[in-house]
């Protein structure tokens, strides 16, 4: 099997898995037998059984239902973060690389300041200042992740400045906006998209990390990190709560990483051709 | 010669800073191009040919000097500030073909869309008209219509250069700058591309600045030649005069190296010359 076909198959597989995840996250609620937020103390700490496939938590809530409910928050907030940092980083980086001179210097120095701190520590600090909540968690992660896209977009743009087709574009009469939108952006986009697809997984983990520390989502939101933070107190008595939430996190991150990897492989094989 | 120059390059200078050193890429270069002629520019790698081509094409700014064109409203300085309108007028009249044909096409665009670019910016033709013109030009350079929807990376080097020629002809330019258009191609493809180029240049009666380091090639197709060395034009004149009665030591060395490298190249020139004489 040739490389290209193999990476195409993996891309299709990861897209199917992603579709299943989306169906579960955004449509799964309709088929749930139990209310994810309604406490039922009679069934607290139930082990996994037919009625409760992933068991119940300290308030008798179905862990499976809460995972399905929480997947929407976890996936949606991560996608939202990636969308924002992708847009802002790409626009600033491309503009810096294209404009050059003082603007390039200013924008790059700002990214250097942000990158001077360990990224998760910076996110924790910003979330700590802003206060807890999903939106503040999203904002703190946006403040950390945009620099990757900005630097990548800028370096890709700089590498395209001198390629012959830029000269050809100028000879054909293309102005600066046309060069930016028809020549630079379409050519820097594939690498940035691969980075974005690979970043979704790590953003989900970071978001869960913030919530675990009590800086992201708060009770009663069923966000996986927040649920795991709550479940750590019952690790000895009811390990299934943290284990199943951990598995959910692992599966979703793996699917997004698989998508990113297969996208990268596909683009690499096309570039080789 | 009482002919009036159409493009005049006067005292053009361009320097670069490289690793703290100042390099005179183009040093006090002056020449003129007459309407419909093919003017050859030869010299070794690093002699400043491509920089000069970029300056004349308006892709780079010169440190000093001027490039004049005889426009509809008289002589215009293409490098003068505030001459955007004039530069647009010039832009519509000149086109350029590059050394690496594959890299001269945007990989994110199909060949057809790449061909239509100049029409998009210089004319107000509709989408259908642009496509029609692109298909006509593909046919003109011997490429099938299917190539319209292909990308440059799907084409061979020769096919790409044909497409690049087709692109250069899209706005029907009066002035064509060819920067080493055959050096990235293998020998058999070089010959095909040159045959196509010469045929089109004669048919369209375009003025052409032909840059190459291949003396035999330039001597075959150009009416006049300028020899460049170290950023300066060391000698220029009619092809015959440069080949047989060169006054510059550098040109003599250059000719000698051609003789040593390939004895046949000059016989090729002589043969062509005899063929021409037979015709007239």
Interface residues (C-beta under 8 A of the other chain):
Chain A: X163 X164 X165 X167 X168 X169 X170 X171 X172 X173 X174 X175 X178 X182 X183 X186 X187 X273
Chain B: X54 X57 X58 X59 X88 X91 X92 X94 X95 X96 X98 X99 X100 X103 X104 X105 X106 X107 X108 X109 X114 X117 X118 X120 X121 X122 X153 X164 X167
